[in-house]
């Protein structure tokens, strides 16, 4: 399953690069064929981003001595250990994780995952609202969801894409 996801992600990246506009403001795409598949698996929530952004994130982790396994462990607990340490009030709380730089990088990755999941949830909600609007009035849908009628049409925009992660890191274990 992981191999199929990796292959699909790589094919999507290749197709993305093929549609780049070299004469426009878009920086030409590049794919690092030597990218560690373990990084690609751990950072699967970033597959919607340009390849250069993903490569830069991997580069920052590598420069700080952070491995995919370390990032995965923090994504798996959604930053719980980092939060507990930061909230503890202990001096040098970040040292056990590799220091402030490492903590900042990992916390940013937890945030990137959370953002991805929020976008995924919003697309699911949009798809369900779109179907509800085929059968019910906007007033009925709005009142049943607790939102303004005008907001229903805004919420219904969007589709569930296939480029979202299928499971959260904590549900795949």
N, C-alpha and C positions, 0 to 999 in steps of 0.2 A: 504494500500500500504506500509506504513512504517513497519507494522508488518511483511509483507512478506519479505521485504528487511532485516529486523533484523533476521528473521528465516533463510533466505538464507545465511546471513553472518555467523551466528552461525554454521550452517551445514558445511559451507566451512571451518571454523576454526576447527571443529571437524575432518573433513577429512584431513586437513593439519596436525593435531596432529597424526593422525593414520599413516601418511607416514613418521614420524620422524624416523631417524636412531639412536636408543639409543646407538649403539656402535661407532658411528661416532663423528664428531666434533660438531654436532648439540645439543644444550641444549634441553632436553626433554620439549615438549610443555605443557602448563598448561592453562586451561580455567577457568576464574573466573566466576563461575555460578551465583555469586551474583553481577556481574557488572550491573551498572545502565543502563537500556535500553536507557535512555535519552542521556547518554554519547555516547553509541554506535551509536545512530542516528546522533548526532552532529558531531561525528568523523568518519562518514561513509567513507570519503575519505581516511582513514587509513586502510581500510579492507584488503588491499593487504599486509600489514605489519604483521610480526609475532605477535601473541597474547601478548607476553611479552613486546613488544615495545608499543603496545596500552595500556596495563595495566600500564606501567611506565609513559606514557604521562598523563593518567588519574590521577595517583598518584601525579604527580608534580602539576597538576592543583588543586587537592583537598588540598594538603599541603599548597598551596598559597591562599586558600580560594576562588578559582575561580569556579563558577558554570557552568554547561552546557549552561545555558541561556546567560551568559556573553560571553562565547566563540562563541556561535551561532550568537550573535549580531554583533560581529566583523568579523566573516566569512561572514555574510550577507552583510556587506558594504565593504568587501575585505580589511579591514584595513584603510579605508578612515579617520575615526576619529582619529586613532592613528597617522597616517601620518600628518594630519593637526595640531595636538597638538605638535608633535615632530618638525615639520617645523616652528612652531610659534616663537620659540626662547624664549619663556617664561621660567623663572626659575621654577623648580618643576612641569613641564608640565605633568609628568607621575603620579602625585599624584591623579588626578581626576579618574584615571583608577585603582588605587590600588598600585601604586608604580612601580619602575623600573623592579622588578622581574616579576610582573604580566604582564607588557607591553612586556617584553622579551618573556615570555611564549606564550602570545597571538600572538605576531608578528611571532614567530616560527610556530604557527599553521596556520596562514594565509599563510606563506611560504609553509607549507606542503600541503595545499589545492591547492595553485598555481602550485606546482610541480606535483601534481596528475592530474590537468587539462592539463598541458603541455604534460604529458605522454599520457593522453587520446587523445588529439588532434593529437599527433604524430602517435598513433595507427590508428586513422581514416585516416590520410594522407597516411600511409603505405598501408592500405587496398585499398584506391582509386588508388594509384599508381600501385599496383599489378594488378588491373583490367585494368588500362590503358595500361600496358605493354602487356596484352594479345591481344590488338587490334592495338597498335601503337608501333613504334620503340622507343628505348631508347632515340635517338636523338630528335625525335618529342616530346616525353613526357618531356624531360629535357628542351627543348627550350620553351615549353608552360608554364612550371612551373618556369622558370628562375633559374635553377640549372645546374650543370655540369652533363654530361652524366654518368660519373662514380658514381656520387652521387645518381642517380636515383635507381640503384640496391641496394645501402645501405639503402635508404629511404623506399624501398618496403618491407624490412624485418619487420616482426611483424604482429600481428593479433589484431583485436578489441576483447578484452575480455569482459566477462560479469561481471567482478569484478570492473568496474569503476562506479562512481556515475552516476546516470541517469540525474540528473539536478544539476545545481549549487545552492548554498544556496540562492542566490538573485533571481533566477528564479522560485523557488518553493513557493514563498509567494504570 
